[in-house]
């Protein structure tokens, strides 16, 4: 197998990214990995128009991880008012647990730190996702104690199966 390669997404990648993110988080296919949200949410995980805006915005990059031309993972990294933002992270469910995710996080941190000269990275994670938060904590992220509401009623981000969803804010110094 070839080495993992990174590149910035273009609008031509939107359909493939939406499919990857959906496979990683929604429906039965997501259960092949450990990042599934299938018990928490139905519907879409990412809206193509939101993705298009993220691709086109200055100091915002949708990063793709490929091996031998095949899309294996993606994430969004951006300058959010002087600190990094990390989100829309997905790894092909059947390949989770093999180090691809760590490599993607590290590359996003490198972009924020060296290209944009940002000193920290933040993200939001559904606070019920204890195993996922613990994984980020092993990578050096810490809970800030801040919580943000889940966008109930905005089907672009999923149809909740529960009424107690909210986001925990995690942060790491770069």
Secondary structure by P-SEA (a helix, b strand, c coil): cccbbbbbbcccaaaaaaaaaaaacccccccccccccccccccccccaaaaaaaaacccccbbbbbcccccccbbbbbbcccbbbbccccccccccccaaaaaaaaaaaaaaccccccccccccccccaaaaaaaaaaabbbbccbbbbccccccccbbbcccbbbbbbbbbcc
